[in-house]
């Protein structure tokens, strides 16, 4: 069931809201940045995401093919979301579920988790090993 969640960085300078159905699934990636940060993400189409505050506090980091805009708060360093564009679906946000302020713990426990092999740009395949993610 879709629900409107509110999220933020640690210091609260960056705040957003997103309409998310956690039962549709979340994902963890093994690319170099996601593995180091232990990202746990959910895809949100651009039309279901709204930045409420803190655009000026966001700093961007890109690497590799520079397809993904990794954003973080320059005050506290937390990465509440990033964005990219899908070839067929347009702009989307990858929301860090740990940055959701009003999510119930039971919803996180029940949320399905898929694993993607971003390290090899195989985002539709799971990596051979996922226990470390």
Phi, psi and omega in degrees: 000129177293141180215146176272120179251154173245142181218167182199170170278182183294317183278348178087001180293324178257123179225144181214169168226148182212141176268114189227143169245096183298335179290344177282347174117152177234177178210157173233138186245151180257014178295167188301321182281318180294320180295318180292324183268353183056045180296141172231114194237159172225137180277133179230120176301150184306324182290349180249016180232139178217123175282123183265327182199152170097015180305320180291343179270352181277135175241144184253144174229131176228154178205174178058234181286352177059036178273333185251133178262098180278117183251145176213155179285127181285348176278309187249347177086356181286143180253089183285334180194165171221180178212162178201182175235135176270148182302319184259330189258355180083196185294140174216162177248144172252102185270131176284112184299336178291345179267000177285123184278330188242027178274140178278139181305322179297325178295321178291318179299321183276348184292126176296144179238123173256155178245136181237147182266069178292335179302329180247019182054035177248071187287355177254008180232151176274146174289162181296327182236132181232352186301331181278351182269000000 
